[in-house]
Amino acid sequence: MIGVTADALTAGGIRAAGVLATSGTLRAGLYGDALRRRGVAVIEPDEPGQRQVMAAIRAVKGGLAGPAHRRALAEVSRSLTDRGAERIVTACTELVLILDDSGVSVPVIDSARLLARRVADVALGREVRSSR
């Protein structure tokens, strides 16, 4: 999923991407390392923003996500675009359930959807550029 996302951003000529993920994913550098290796700058939420991201993830898992969480994620996403993000990557499957392109000035990239498309392309024998 990480390589597929990095490939898609690179193919789209993206130079900087905001990454929304769990704190553990960010600390581990999973997306950050892959994106940087391809020349894509990584922009992560500041500490208060990351707390909002984690609260939204917990709310989705608990079935309690609502408009306030959607607004908070849009706000965090806007802060990333204000810092130069050309795309917002939802690197956590829960986030796509409450964040979309509305309220965000750049496209939101769903890593899971990109992976599903890649799997379908391979299964159907379509030519696919390999992940690095």
C-alpha positions as CSV (number, residue, x, y, z in Angstrom):
1,M,0.0,0.0,0.0
2,I,2.8,2.4,0.9
3,G,4.8,1.8,-2.4
4,V,1.6,2.0,-4.5
5,T,0.8,5.4,-2.9
6,A,4.3,6.6,-3.4
7,D,4.3,5.5,-7.0
8,A,1.0,7.3,-7.6
9,L,2.2,10.6,-6.1
10,T,5.5,10.4,-8.1
11,A,3.7,9.6,-11.3
12,G,1.4,12.6,-10.7
13,G,4.4,14.9,-10.4
14,I,3.6,15.7,-6.7
15,R,6.4,17.4,-4.9
16,A,4.9,17.5,-1.4
17,A,2.2,15.5,0.3
18,G,0.5,15.8,3.7
19,V,0.2,12.5,5.5
20,L,-2.6,11.7,7.9
21,A,-1.9,8.5,9.8
22,T,-1.7,7.0,13.3
23,S,1.1,8.4,15.5
24,G,2.8,5.0,15.3
25,T,2.8,5.0,11.5
26,L,4.3,8.5,11.5
27,R,6.9,7.7,14.1
28,A,7.9,4.6,12.2
29,G,8.4,6.7,9.0
30,L,6.6,4.1,6.9
31,Y,5.1,6.6,4.4
32,G,7.7,9.3,5.0
33,D,10.7,7.2,4.1
34,A,9.0,5.8,0.9
35,L,7.9,9.2,-0.2
36,R,11.2,10.9,0.5
37,R,13.1,8.2,-1.5
38,R,11.0,9.2,-4.5
39,G,11.6,12.9,-4.0
40,V,8.3,13.8,-2.4
41,A,8.5,16.1,0.7
42,V,6.4,14.8,3.6
43,I,4.3,17.2,5.6
44,E,2.9,15.8,8.9
45,P,0.4,17.4,11.3
46,D,1.8,19.4,14.2
47,E,1.2,17.9,17.7
48,P,-2.3,19.4,18.2
49,G,-3.3,18.4,14.7
50,Q,-2.0,14.8,15.3
51,R,-4.1,14.7,18.5
52,Q,-7.2,15.6,16.3
53,V,-6.3,12.9,13.8
54,M,-6.0,10.3,16.6
55,A,-9.3,11.4,18.1
56,A,-11.0,10.9,14.7
57,I,-9.4,7.5,14.2
58,R,-10.6,6.4,17.7
59,A,-14.1,7.8,17.0
60,V,-14.4,5.8,13.7
61,K,-13.3,2.6,15.4
62,G,-15.8,3.2,18.2
63,G,-18.6,4.1,15.8
64,L,-18.8,7.6,17.2
65,A,-17.4,9.7,14.4
66,G,-19.5,12.7,13.5
67,P,-19.4,16.2,11.9
68,A,-17.0,17.5,14.5
69,H,-14.4,14.9,13.6
70,R,-14.9,15.6,9.8
71,R,-14.4,19.3,10.4
72,A,-11.3,18.7,12.6
73,L,-9.7,16.5,9.9
74,A,-10.5,19.1,7.2
75,E,-8.9,21.7,9.4
76,V,-5.8,19.6,9.9
77,S,-5.7,18.9,6.1
78,R,-5.9,22.7,5.4
79,S,-3.0,23.3,7.7
80,L,-1.0,20.8,5.7
81,T,-1.9,22.4,2.4
82,D,-1.0,25.8,3.9
83,R,2.4,24.4,4.6
84,G,2.7,23.2,0.9
85,A,1.0,19.9,0.6
86,E,-0.3,19.3,-2.9
87,R,-2.2,16.1,-1.9
88,I,-3.4,14.7,1.4
89,V,-2.7,11.0,1.9
90,T,-5.0,9.1,4.2
91,A,-2.6,6.5,5.4
92,C,-5.1,4.9,7.8
93,T,-8.2,3.1,6.5
94,E,-10.5,4.7,9.2
95,L,-9.7,8.2,7.9
96,V,-11.3,7.8,4.5
97,L,-14.6,7.1,6.2
98,I,-14.8,10.7,7.4
99,L,-12.5,12.7,5.2
100,D,-13.0,13.5,1.5
101,D,-12.2,16.2,-0.9
102,S,-15.0,18.5,0.3
103,G,-13.5,21.1,2.7
104,V,-10.0,20.4,1.5
105,S,-8.5,22.4,-1.4
106,V,-6.4,19.6,-2.8
107,P,-7.3,16.0,-3.6
108,V,-7.4,13.4,-0.8
109,I,-5.6,10.2,-1.7
110,D,-6.9,7.0,-0.3
111,S,-4.0,4.5,0.0
112,A,-6.3,1.5,0.4
113,R,-8.2,2.4,-2.8
114,L,-4.9,2.8,-4.7
115,L,-3.8,-0.6,-3.6
116,A,-7.2,-2.2,-4.6
117,R,-6.8,-0.7,-8.1
118,R,-3.3,-2.0,-8.3
119,V,-4.4,-5.5,-7.3
120,A,-7.2,-5.4,-9.9
121,D,-4.8,-4.2,-12.6
122,V,-2.5,-7.1,-11.8
123,A,-5.3,-9.6,-11.7
124,L,-6.7,-8.4,-15.0
125,G,-3.2,-8.6,-16.6
126,R,-3.0,-4.9,-17.2
127,E,0.5,-3.5,-17.4
128,V,1.5,-2.1,-14.0
129,R,4.6,-0.2,-13.0
130,S,6.2,-2.0,-10.1
131,S,6.6,-0.4,-6.6
132,R,10.1,0.3,-5.4
